[in-house]
Amino acid sequence: GYMSGAALIIASTQLGKLFGIRLVARDFFPVLRELVGRLGETHGLTLLLGAGFLAILEVLRRISPKTPGPLVVCVLAVGASLVFDLPSRGVKVVGQVTQALPQPG
């Protein structure tokens, strides 16, 4: 029961990102309630990409379990972002990643 509850809470924290909506609620049922109330704000391209990448992960898991699905999806997502300039289309991306460790301060 504990692990199932933890899994639901973790999954619910990602729903806003999947739908392209910044949710305020943090607990499972309030997140669902807020998401349902704000479905009209869904960013379609973000949802389409997220659902598509999740589908690719599942297909890879079933047809080729030894293939590193998350790595494949990461490479595809970076490629799609570069080729289609997704940030200019409203899709949020991680952005610039520093190439060195931060200096101790």
Biopython code that builds the backbone (N, CA, C, O; Angstrom):
import numpy as np
from Bio.PDB.StructureBuilder import StructureBuilder

atoms = [
    (1, "GLY", "N", (0.807, -1.194, 0.000)),
    (1, "GLY", "CA", (0.000, 0.000, 0.000)),
    (1, "GLY", "C", (0.856, 1.266, 0.000)),
    (1, "GLY", "O", (0.573, 2.227, -0.715)),
    (2, "TYR", "N", (1.903, 1.240, 0.817)),
    (2, "TYR", "CA", (2.767, 2.418, 0.906)),
    (2, "TYR", "C", (3.413, 2.707, -0.436)),
    (2, "TYR", "O", (3.443, 3.857, -0.874)),
    (3, "MET", "N", (3.933, 1.674, -1.098)),
    (3, "MET", "CA", (4.613, 1.866, -2.383)),
    (3, "MET", "C", (3.632, 2.350, -3.456)),
    (3, "MET", "O", (3.981, 3.188, -4.288)),
    (4, "SER", "N", (2.421, 1.827, -3.433)),
    (4, "SER", "CA", (1.411, 2.271, -4.406)),
    (4, "SER", "C", (1.067, 3.733, -4.184)),
    (4, "SER", "O", (0.949, 4.501, -5.139)),
    (5, "GLY", "N", (0.906, 4.116, -2.925)),
    (5, "GLY", "CA", (0.616, 5.513, -2.611)),
    (5, "GLY", "C", (1.741, 6.433, -3.038)),
    (5, "GLY", "O", (1.503, 7.505, -3.596)),
    (6, "ALA", "N", (2.967, 6.009, -2.773)),
    (6, "ALA", "CA", (4.125, 6.817, -3.179)),
    (6, "ALA", "C", (4.178, 6.942, -4.695)),
    (6, "ALA", "O", (4.478, 8.013, -5.221)),
    (7, "ALA", "N", (3.889, 5.856, -5.396)),
    (7, "ALA", "CA", (3.901, 5.895, -6.866)),
    (7, "ALA", "C", (2.842, 6.856, -7.398)),
    (7, "ALA", "O", (3.102, 7.597, -8.347)),
    (8, "LEU", "N", (1.658, 6.853, -6.802)),
    (8, "LEU", "CA", (0.597, 7.770, -7.245)),
    (8, "LEU", "C", (0.978, 9.224, -6.987)),
    (8, "LEU", "O", (0.735, 10.092, -7.826)),
    (9, "ILE", "N", (1.567, 9.483, -5.846)),
    (9, "ILE", "CA", (1.984, 10.863, -5.536)),
    (9, "ILE", "C", (3.059, 11.318, -6.510)),
    (9, "ILE", "O", (2.998, 12.437, -7.021)),
    (10, "ILE", "N", (4.034, 10.471, -6.769)),
    (10, "ILE", "CA", (5.099, 10.834, -7.715)),
    (10, "ILE", "C", (4.520, 11.061, -9.104)),
    (10, "ILE", "O", (4.868, 12.038, -9.768)),
    (11, "ALA", "N", (3.641, 10.168, -9.549)),
    (11, "ALA", "CA", (3.031, 10.323, -10.872)),
    (11, "ALA", "C", (2.215, 11.610, -10.947)),
    (11, "ALA", "O", (2.243, 12.306, -11.962)),
    (12, "SER", "N", (1.487, 11.930, -9.875)),
    (12, "SER", "CA", (0.648, 13.133, -9.901)),
    (12, "SER", "C", (1.482, 14.407, -9.993)),
    (12, "SER", "O", (1.013, 15.415, -10.521)),
    (13, "THR", "N", (2.717, 14.370, -9.484)),
    (13, "THR", "CA", (3.560, 15.567, -9.579)),
    (13, "THR", "C", (4.002, 15.841, -11.010)),
    (13, "THR", "O", (4.448, 16.946, -11.319)),
    (14, "GLN", "N", (3.883, 14.854, -11.879)),
    (14, "GLN", "CA", (4.306, 15.025, -13.271)),
    (14, "GLN", "C", (3.153, 15.369, -14.209)),
    (14, "GLN", "O", (3.387, 15.724, -15.364)),
    (15, "LEU", "N", (1.917, 15.270, -13.735)),
    (15, "LEU", "CA", (0.764, 15.504, -14.596)),
    (15, "LEU", "C", (0.729, 16.923, -15.157)),
    (15, "LEU", "O", (0.422, 17.113, -16.334)),
    (16, "GLY", "N", (1.037, 17.911, -14.339)),
    (16, "GLY", "CA", (1.044, 19.290, -14.821)),
    (16, "GLY", "C", (2.049, 19.478, -15.941)),
    (16, "GLY", "O", (1.766, 20.153, -16.930)),
    (17, "LYS", "N", (3.213, 18.886, -15.790)),
    (17, "LYS", "CA", (4.244, 18.983, -16.831)),
    (17, "LYS", "C", (3.795, 18.283, -18.108)),
    (17, "LYS", "O", (4.050, 18.775, -19.208)),
    (18, "LEU", "N", (3.129, 17.143, -17.972)),
    (18, "LEU", "CA", (2.650, 16.406, -19.140)),
    (18, "LEU", "C", (1.618, 17.211, -19.920)),
    (18, "LEU", "O", (1.604, 17.184, -21.150)),
    (19, "PHE", "N", (0.754, 17.928, -19.204)),
    (19, "PHE", "CA", (-0.294, 18.713, -19.849)),
    (19, "PHE", "C", (0.136, 20.148, -20.155)),
    (19, "PHE", "O", (-0.616, 20.902, -20.772)),
    (20, "GLY", "N", (1.334, 20.525, -19.730)),
    (20, "GLY", "CA", (1.821, 21.875, -19.982)),
    (20, "GLY", "C", (1.139, 22.925, -19.131)),
    (20, "GLY", "O", (0.993, 24.072, -19.554)),
    (21, "ILE", "N", (0.716, 22.542, -17.926)),
    (21, "ILE", "CA", (0.020, 23.446, -17.014)),
    (21, "ILE", "C", (0.814, 23.523, -15.715)),
    (21, "ILE", "O", (1.248, 22.493, -15.200)),
    (22, "ARG", "N", (1.008, 24.711, -15.183)),
    (22, "ARG", "CA", (1.683, 24.861, -13.891)),
    (22, "ARG", "C", (0.629, 24.713, -12.797)),
    (22, "ARG", "O", (-0.165, 25.624, -12.561)),
    (23, "LEU", "N", (0.627, 23.559, -12.132)),
    (23, "LEU", "CA", (-0.351, 23.276, -11.081)),
    (23, "LEU", "C", (0.159, 23.773, -9.740)),
    (23, "LEU", "O", (1.357, 23.715, -9.464)),
    (24, "VAL", "N", (-0.753, 24.261, -8.905)),
    (24, "VAL", "CA", (-0.408, 24.782, -7.586)),
    (24, "VAL", "C", (-0.488, 23.677, -6.536)),
    (24, "VAL", "O", (0.353, 23.609, -5.639)),
    (25, "ALA", "N", (-1.488, 22.820, -6.645)),
    (25, "ALA", "CA", (-1.706, 21.758, -5.651)),
    (25, "ALA", "C", (-0.525, 20.786, -5.645)),
    (25, "ALA", "O", (0.162, 20.622, -6.654)),
    (26, "ARG", "N", (-0.301, 20.147, -4.499)),
    (26, "ARG", "CA", (0.826, 19.214, -4.367)),
    (26, "ARG", "C", (0.386, 17.808, -3.961)),
    (26, "ARG", "O", (1.095, 16.842, -4.243)),
    (27, "ASP", "N", (-0.763, 17.673, -3.306)),
    (27, "ASP", "CA", (-1.241, 16.365, -2.871)),
    (27, "ASP", "C", (-2.030, 15.698, -3.988)),
    (27, "ASP", "O", (-2.535, 16.375, -4.884)),
    (28, "PHE", "N", (-2.139, 14.375, -3.938)),
    (28, "PHE", "CA", (-2.683, 13.596, -5.050)),
    (28, "PHE", "C", (-4.072, 14.056, -5.488)),
    (28, "PHE", "O", (-4.244, 14.464, -6.637)),
    (29, "PHE", "N", (-5.069, 14.000, -4.599)),
    (29, "PHE", "CA", (-6.430, 14.342, -5.007)),
    (29, "PHE", "C", (-6.592, 15.819, -5.365)),
    (29, "PHE", "O", (-7.285, 16.126, -6.335)),
    (30, "PRO", "N", (-5.982, 16.746, -4.623)),
    (30, "PRO", "CA", (-6.053, 18.147, -5.057)),
    (30, "PRO", "C", (-5.416, 18.379, -6.432)),
    (30, "PRO", "O", (-5.904, 19.205, -7.202)),
    (31, "VAL", "N", (-4.330, 17.658, -6.748)),
    (31, "VAL", "CA", (-3.711, 17.788, -8.073)),
    (31, "VAL", "C", (-4.684, 17.333, -9.143)),
    (31, "VAL", "O", (-4.858, 18.010, -10.156)),
    (32, "LEU", "N", (-5.324, 16.181, -8.923)),
    (32, "LEU", "CA", (-6.301, 15.687, -9.912)),
    (32, "LEU", "C", (-7.458, 16.662, -10.084)),
    (32, "LEU", "O", (-7.884, 16.942, -11.204)),
    (33, "ARG", "N", (-7.964, 17.176, -8.962)),
    (33, "ARG", "CA", (-9.083, 18.120, -9.020)),
    (33, "ARG", "C", (-8.684, 19.382, -9.788)),
    (33, "ARG", "O", (-9.442, 19.861, -10.632)),
    (34, "GLU", "N", (-7.504, 19.915, -9.499)),
    (34, "GLU", "CA", (-7.051, 21.117, -10.195)),
    (34, "GLU", "C", (-6.829, 20.848, -11.681)),
    (34, "GLU", "O", (-7.198, 21.663, -12.527)),
    (35, "LEU", "N", (-6.230, 19.709, -11.993)),
    (35, "LEU", "CA", (-5.976, 19.363, -13.398)),
    (35, "LEU", "C", (-7.272, 19.259, -14.178)),
    (35, "LEU", "O", (-7.381, 19.810, -15.273)),
    (36, "VAL", "N", (-8.253, 18.562, -13.634)),
    (36, "VAL", "CA", (-9.542, 18.414, -14.323)),
    (36, "VAL", "C", (-10.194, 19.781, -14.525)),
    (36, "VAL", "O", (-10.781, 20.040, -15.576)),
    (37, "GLY", "N", (-10.092, 20.647, -13.531)),
    (37, "GLY", "CA", (-10.679, 21.985, -13.640)),
    (37, "GLY", "C", (-9.972, 22.884, -14.641)),
    (37, "GLY", "O", (-10.542, 23.874, -15.102)),
    (38, "ARG", "N", (-8.727, 22.544, -14.981)),
    (38, "ARG", "CA", (-7.942, 23.410, -15.869)),
    (38, "ARG", "C", (-7.569, 22.733, -17.182)),
    (38, "ARG", "O", (-6.645, 23.182, -17.859)),
    (39, "LEU", "N", (-8.264, 21.669, -17.553)),
    (39, "LEU", "CA", (-7.935, 20.950, -18.787)),
    (39, "LEU", "C", (-7.981, 21.840, -20.019)),
    (39, "LEU", "O", (-7.282, 21.579, -20.999)),
    (40, "GLY", "N", (-8.791, 22.881, -19.980)),
    (40, "GLY", "CA", (-8.873, 23.798, -21.110)),
    (40, "GLY", "C", (-7.580, 24.556, -21.365)),
    (40, "GLY", "O", (-7.387, 25.096, -22.454)),
    (41, "GLU", "N", (-6.687, 24.604, -20.373)),
    (41, "GLU", "CA", (-5.408, 25.298, -20.513)),
    (41, "GLU", "C", (-4.302, 24.390, -21.061)),
    (41, "GLU", "O", (-3.156, 24.819, -21.198)),
    (42, "THR", "N", (-4.641, 23.154, -21.369)),
    (42, "THR", "CA", (-3.648, 22.188, -21.828)),
    (42, "THR", "C", (-2.913, 22.693, -23.058)),
    (42, "THR", "O", (-3.529, 23.197, -23.997)),
    (43, "HIS", "N", (-1.590, 22.556, -23.045)),
    (43, "HIS", "CA", (-0.776, 22.898, -24.215)),
    (43, "HIS", "C", (-0.707, 21.640, -25.070)),
    (43, "HIS", "O", (-0.014, 20.685, -24.721)),
    (44, "GLY", "N", (-1.416, 21.640, -26.179)),
    (44, "GLY", "CA", (-1.597, 20.457, -27.010)),
    (44, "GLY", "C", (-0.310, 19.800, -27.465)),
    (44, "GLY", "O", (-0.183, 18.577, -27.392)),
    (45, "LEU", "N", (0.652, 20.591, -27.936)),
    (45, "LEU", "CA", (1.901, 20.027, -28.438)),
    (45, "LEU", "C", (2.693, 19.364, -27.313)),
    (45, "LEU", "O", (3.300, 18.313, -27.519)),
    (46, "THR", "N", (2.689, 19.968, -26.135)),
    (46, "THR", "CA", (3.374, 19.381, -24.991)),
    (46, "THR", "C", (2.749, 18.032, -24.640)),
    (46, "THR", "O", (3.463, 17.054, -24.417)),
    (47, "LEU", "N", (1.425, 17.980, -24.590)),
    (47, "LEU", "CA", (0.734, 16.729, -24.284)),
    (47, "LEU", "C", (0.994, 15.678, -25.359)),
    (47, "LEU", "O", (1.226, 14.511, -25.042)),
    (48, "LEU", "N", (0.957, 16.078, -26.606)),
    (48, "LEU", "CA", (1.200, 15.142, -27.708)),
    (48, "LEU", "C", (2.611, 14.559, -27.629)),
    (48, "LEU", "O", (2.795, 13.350, -27.766)),
    (49, "LEU", "N", (3.592, 15.408, -27.411)),
    (49, "LEU", "CA", (4.977, 14.930, -27.304)),
    (49, "LEU", "C", (5.156, 14.017, -26.091)),
    (49, "LEU", "O", (5.761, 12.950, -26.197)),
    (50, "GLY", "N", (4.633, 14.435, -24.950)),
    (50, "GLY", "CA", (4.761, 13.632, -23.734)),
    (50, "GLY", "C", (4.115, 12.267, -23.880)),
    (50, "GLY", "O", (4.708, 11.252, -23.516)),
    (51, "ALA", "N", (2.902, 12.241, -24.412)),
    (51, "ALA", "CA", (2.206, 10.965, -24.607)),
    (51, "ALA", "C", (2.939, 10.106, -25.639)),
    (51, "ALA", "O", (3.037, 8.889, -25.482)),
    (52, "GLY", "N", (3.445, 10.736, -26.680)),
    (52, "GLY", "CA", (4.183, 9.997, -27.700)),
    (52, "GLY", "C", (5.457, 9.378, -27.156)),
    (52, "GLY", "O", (5.774, 8.229, -27.463)),
    (53, "PHE", "N", (6.186, 10.132, -26.353)),
    (53, "PHE", "CA", (7.423, 9.603, -25.768)),
    (53, "PHE", "C", (7.129, 8.501, -24.747)),
    (53, "PHE", "O", (7.888, 7.538, -24.641)),
    (54, "LEU", "N", (6.038, 8.636, -24.000)),
    (54, "LEU", "CA", (5.644, 7.558, -23.089)),
    (54, "LEU", "C", (5.282, 6.294, -23.875)),
    (54, "LEU", "O", (5.614, 5.182, -23.465)),
    (55, "ALA", "N", (4.605, 6.476, -24.995)),
    (55, "ALA", "CA", (4.250, 5.327, -25.839)),
    (55, "ALA", "C", (5.509, 4.651, -26.394)),
    (55, "ALA", "O", (5.593, 3.424, -26.436)),
    (56, "ILE", "N", (6.473, 5.450, -26.813)),
    (56, "ILE", "CA", (7.736, 4.884, -27.315)),
    (56, "ILE", "C", (8.428, 4.083, -26.218)),
    (56, "ILE", "O", (8.946, 2.997, -26.476)),
    (57, "LEU", "N", (8.441, 4.611, -25.001)),
    (57, "LEU", "CA", (9.036, 3.882, -23.878)),
    (57, "LEU", "C", (8.360, 2.524, -23.689)),
    (57, "LEU", "O", (9.035, 1.512, -23.501)),
    (58, "GLU", "N", (7.046, 2.505, -23.740)),
    (58, "GLU", "CA", (6.306, 1.261, -23.534)),
    (58, "GLU", "C", (6.545, 0.275, -24.671)),
    (58, "GLU", "O", (6.727, -0.918, -24.431)),
    (59, "VAL", "N", (6.547, 0.766, -25.903)),
    (59, "VAL", "CA", (6.797, -0.114, -27.054)),
    (59, "VAL", "C", (8.204, -0.708, -26.969)),
    (59, "VAL", "O", (8.386, -1.907, -27.178)),
    (60, "LEU", "N", (9.180, 0.118, -26.669)),
    (60, "LEU", "CA", (10.550, -0.391, -26.539)),
    (60, "LEU", "C", (10.658, -1.419, -25.422)),
    (60, "LEU", "O", (11.367, -2.416, -25.563)),
    (61, "ARG", "N", (9.965, -1.186, -24.319)),
    (61, "ARG", "CA", (10.003, -2.121, -23.201)),
    (61, "ARG", "C", (9.446, -3.481, -23.610)),
    (61, "ARG", "O", (9.937, -4.521, -23.169)),
    (62, "ARG", "N", (8.418, -3.465, -24.456)),
    (62, "ARG", "CA", (7.781, -4.720, -24.863)),
    (62, "ARG", "C", (8.534, -5.442, -25.976)),
    (62, "ARG", "O", (8.696, -6.661, -25.920)),
    (63, "ILE", "N", (8.995, -4.704, -26.989)),
    (63, "ILE", "CA", (9.599, -5.385, -28.147)),
    (63, "ILE", "C", (11.099, -5.570, -28.012)),
    (63, "ILE", "O", (11.668, -6.468, -28.632)),
    (64, "SER", "N", (11.749, -4.738, -27.213)),
    (64, "SER", "CA", (13.205, -4.836, -27.068)),
    (64, "SER", "C", (13.599, -4.442, -25.649)),
    (64, "SER", "O", (14.103, -3.341, -25.430)),
    (65, "PRO", "N", (13.373, -5.330, -24.689)),
    (65, "PRO", "CA", (13.603, -4.980, -23.290)),
    (65, "PRO", "C", (15.042, -4.600, -22.948)),
    (65, "PRO", "O", (15.280, -3.926, -21.946)),
    (66, "LYS", "N", (15.997, -5.023, -23.764)),
    (66, "LYS", "CA", (17.395, -4.687, -23.470)),
    (66, "LYS", "C", (17.788, -3.307, -23.989)),
    (66, "LYS", "O", (18.841, -2.785, -23.623)),
    (67, "THR", "N", (16.954, -2.715, -24.837)),
    (67, "THR", "CA", (17.224, -1.371, -25.354)),
    (67, "THR", "C", (17.003, -0.360, -24.227)),
    (67, "THR", "O", (15.989, -0.430, -23.531)),
    (68, "PRO", "N", (17.931, 0.574, -24.038)),
    (68, "PRO", "CA", (17.756, 1.586, -22.983)),
    (68, "PRO", "C", (16.727, 2.635, -23.402)),
    (68, "PRO", "O", (17.079, 3.699, -23.912)),
    (69, "GLY", "N", (15.452, 2.316, -23.179)),
    (69, "GLY", "CA", (14.350, 3.179, -23.606)),
    (69, "GLY", "C", (14.473, 4.626, -23.180)),
    (69, "GLY", "O", (14.307, 5.519, -24.011)),
    (70, "PRO", "N", (14.764, 4.896, -21.895)),
    (70, "PRO", "CA", (14.885, 6.298, -21.481)),
    (70, "PRO", "C", (15.969, 7.057, -22.241)),
    (70, "PRO", "O", (15.802, 8.236, -22.551)),
    (71, "LEU", "N", (17.068, 6.391, -22.537)),
    (71, "LEU", "CA", (18.140, 7.041, -23.296)),
    (71, "LEU", "C", (17.681, 7.322, -24.724)),
    (71, "LEU", "O", (17.943, 8.399, -25.261)),
    (72, "VAL", "N", (17.003, 6.366, -25.333)),
    (72, "VAL", "CA", (16.490, 6.548, -26.695)),
    (72, "VAL", "C", (15.520, 7.719, -26.736)),
    (72, "VAL", "O", (15.607, 8.572, -27.620)),
    (73, "VAL", "N", (14.596, 7.763, -25.783)),
    (73, "VAL", "CA", (13.608, 8.845, -25.742)),
    (73, "VAL", "C", (14.283, 10.185, -25.479)),
    (73, "VAL", "O", (13.884, 11.199, -26.050)),
    (74, "CYS", "N", (15.283, 10.203, -24.636)),
    (74, "CYS", "CA", (16.011, 11.446, -24.364)),
    (74, "CYS", "C", (16.662, 11.977, -25.638)),
    (74, "CYS", "O", (16.562, 13.165, -25.942)),
    (75, "VAL", "N", (17.327, 11.099, -26.380)),
    (75, "VAL", "CA", (17.976, 11.506, -27.633)),
    (75, "VAL", "C", (16.928, 11.991, -28.635)),
    (75, "VAL", "O", (17.131, 13.006, -29.302)),
    (76, "LEU", "N", (15.806, 11.272, -28.745)),
    (76, "LEU", "CA", (14.735, 11.698, -29.659)),
    (76, "LEU", "C", (14.175, 13.065, -29.254)),
    (76, "LEU", "O", (13.913, 13.913, -30.107)),
    (77, "ALA", "N", (13.995, 13.268, -27.959)),
    (77, "ALA", "CA", (13.439, 14.534, -27.484)),
    (77, "ALA", "C", (14.386, 15.699, -27.760)),
    (77, "ALA", "O", (13.950, 16.769, -28.184)),
    (78, "VAL", "N", (15.666, 15.494, -27.521)),
    (78, "VAL", "CA", (16.650, 16.550, -27.810)),
    (78, "VAL", "C", (16.664, 16.835, -29.308)),
    (78, "VAL", "O", (16.678, 17.993, -29.726)),
    (79, "GLY", "N", (16.659, 15.780, -30.109)),
    (79, "GLY", "CA", (16.644, 15.956, -31.561)),
    (79, "GLY", "C", (15.407, 16.698, -32.034)),
    (79, "GLY", "O", (15.501, 17.609, -32.857)),
    (80, "ALA", "N", (14.245, 16.312, -31.517)),
    (80, "ALA", "CA", (12.999, 16.988, -31.903)),
    (80, "ALA", "C", (13.021, 18.453, -31.485)),
    (80, "ALA", "O", (12.552, 19.323, -32.220)),
    (81, "SER", "N", (13.566, 18.720, -30.304)),
    (81, "SER", "CA", (13.643, 20.093, -29.819)),
    (81, "SER", "C", (14.513, 20.948, -30.729)),
    (81, "SER", "O", (14.175, 22.094, -31.027)),
    (82, "LEU", "N", (15.631, 20.387, -31.167)),
    (82, "LEU", "CA", (16.536, 21.136, -32.042)),
    (82, "LEU", "C", (15.962, 21.304, -33.449)),
    (82, "LEU", "O", (16.014, 22.394, -34.019)),
    (83, "VAL", "N", (15.421, 20.231, -34.001)),
    (83, "VAL", "CA", (14.929, 20.262, -35.385)),
    (83, "VAL", "C", (13.684, 21.142, -35.521)),
    (83, "VAL", "O", (13.564, 21.913, -36.473)),
    (84, "PHE", "N", (12.761, 21.023, -34.564)),
    (84, "PHE", "CA", (11.484, 21.736, -34.677)),
    (84, "PHE", "C", (11.411, 22.991, -33.826)),
    (84, "PHE", "O", (10.350, 23.610, -33.741)),
    (85, "ASP", "N", (12.523, 23.388, -33.186)),
    (85, "ASP", "CA", (12.573, 24.588, -32.350)),
    (85, "ASP", "C", (11.371, 24.634, -31.399)),
    (85, "ASP", "O", (10.590, 25.586, -31.405)),
    (86, "LEU", "N", (11.246, 23.590, -30.591)),
    (86, "LEU", "CA", (10.093, 23.444, -29.707)),
    (86, "LEU", "C", (9.914, 24.585, -28.708)),
    (86, "LEU", "O", (8.773, 24.944, -28.419)),
    (87, "PRO", "N", (10.989, 25.178, -28.162)),
    (87, "PRO", "CA", (10.753, 26.296, -27.237)),
    (87, "PRO", "C", (9.983, 27.454, -27.875)),
    (87, "PRO", "O", (9.190, 28.113, -27.202)),
    (88, "SER", "N", (10.208, 27.707, -29.158)),
    (88, "SER", "CA", (9.479, 28.798, -29.816)),
    (88, "SER", "C", (8.011, 28.441, -30.039)),
    (88, "SER", "O", (7.197, 29.315, -30.339)),
    (89, "ARG", "N", (7.673, 27.166, -29.894)),
    (89, "ARG", "CA", (6.287, 26.709, -30.050)),
    (89, "ARG", "C", (5.590, 26.532, -28.706)),
    (89, "ARG", "O", (4.487, 25.990, -28.636)),
    (90, "GLY", "N", (6.249, 26.999, -27.628)),
    (90, "GLY", "CA", (5.627, 26.963, -26.314)),
    (90, "GLY", "C", (5.928, 25.732, -25.490)),
    (90, "GLY", "O", (5.400, 25.588, -24.388)),
    (91, "VAL", "N", (6.770, 24.833, -25.999)),
    (91, "VAL", "CA", (7.134, 23.637, -25.236)),
    (91, "VAL", "C", (8.294, 24.005, -24.314)),
    (91, "VAL", "O", (9.319, 24.513, -24.767)),
    (92, "LYS", "N", (8.125, 23.746, -23.021)),
    (92, "LYS", "CA", (9.190, 24.078, -22.068)),
    (92, "LYS", "C", (10.267, 23.007, -22.140)),
    (92, "LYS", "O", (9.974, 21.812, -22.165)),
    (93, "VAL", "N", (11.508, 23.451, -22.173)),
    (93, "VAL", "CA", (12.646, 22.541, -22.204)),
    (93, "VAL", "C", (13.570, 22.889, -21.035)),
    (93, "VAL", "O", (13.425, 23.939, -20.410)),
    (94, "VAL", "N", (14.515, 22.003, -20.750)),
    (94, "VAL", "CA", (15.426, 22.218, -19.630)),
    (94, "VAL", "C", (16.255, 23.471, -19.851)),
    (94, "VAL", "O", (16.486, 24.234, -18.913)),
    (95, "GLY", "N", (16.701, 23.689, -21.064)),
    (95, "GLY", "CA", (17.511, 24.866, -21.351)),
    (95, "GLY", "C", (18.986, 24.552, -21.294)),
    (95, "GLY", "O", (19.393, 23.400, -21.446)),
    (96, "GLN", "N", (19.784, 25.572, -21.075)),
    (96, "GLN", "CA", (21.233, 25.437, -21.054)),
    (96, "GLN", "C", (21.676, 24.614, -19.855)),
    (96, "GLN", "O", (21.228, 24.856, -18.734)),
    (97, "VAL", "N", (22.542, 23.656, -20.082)),
    (97, "VAL", "CA", (23.110, 22.843, -19.012)),
    (97, "VAL", "C", (24.590, 23.165, -18.930)),
    (97, "VAL", "O", (25.298, 23.109, -19.935)),
    (98, "THR", "N", (25.057, 23.501, -17.744)),
    (98, "THR", "CA", (26.462, 23.847, -17.585)),
    (98, "THR", "C", (27.337, 22.635, -17.863)),
    (98, "THR", "O", (26.932, 21.499, -17.614)),
    (99, "GLN", "N", (28.530, 22.874, -18.375)),
    (99, "GLN", "CA", (29.439, 21.789, -18.757)),
    (99, "GLN", "C", (30.444, 21.467, -17.665)),
    (99, "GLN", "O", (31.287, 20.590, -17.856)),
    (100, "ALA", "N", (30.384, 22.132, -16.550)),
    (100, "ALA", "CA", (31.338, 21.881, -15.465)),
    (100, "ALA", "C", (30.602, 21.826, -14.144)),
    (100, "ALA", "O", (29.461, 22.275, -14.030)),
    (101, "LEU", "N", (31.262, 21.276, -13.162)),
    (101, "LEU", "CA", (30.700, 21.257, -11.813)),
    (101, "LEU", "C", (30.726, 22.666, -11.229)),
    (101, "LEU", "O", (31.637, 23.440, -11.524)),
    (102, "PRO", "N", (29.730, 23.008, -10.397)),
    (102, "PRO", "CA", (29.767, 24.323, -9.775)),
    (102, "PRO", "C", (30.940, 24.441, -8.806)),
    (102, "PRO", "O", (31.349, 23.461, -8.184)),
    (103, "GLN", "N", (31.464, 25.634, -8.690)),
    (103, "GLN", "CA", (32.576, 25.902, -7.783)),
    (103, "GLN", "C", (32.065, 26.024, -6.358)),
    (103, "GLN", "O", (31.028, 26.644, -6.124)),
    (104, "PRO", "N", (32.778, 25.442, -5.401)),
    (104, "PRO", "CA", (32.347, 25.594, -4.001)),
    (104, "PRO", "C", (32.404, 27.059, -3.576)),
    (104, "PRO", "O", (33.308, 27.795, -3.972)),
    (105, "GLY", "N", (31.449, 27.465, -2.781)),
    (105, "GLY", "CA", (31.419, 28.867, -2.388)),
    (105, "GLY", "C", (31.363, 29.063, -0.914)),
    (105, "GLY", "O", (31.332, 30.201, -0.443)),
]
sb = StructureBuilder()
sb.init_structure("model")
sb.init_model(0)
sb.init_chain("A")
sb.init_seg("    ")
for serial, (resi, resn, name, xyz) in enumerate(atoms, 1):
    if name == "N":
        sb.init_residue(resn, " ", resi, " ")
    sb.init_atom(name, np.array(xyz, "f"), 0.0, 1.0, " ", f" {name:<3s}", serial, name[0])
structure = sb.get_structure()
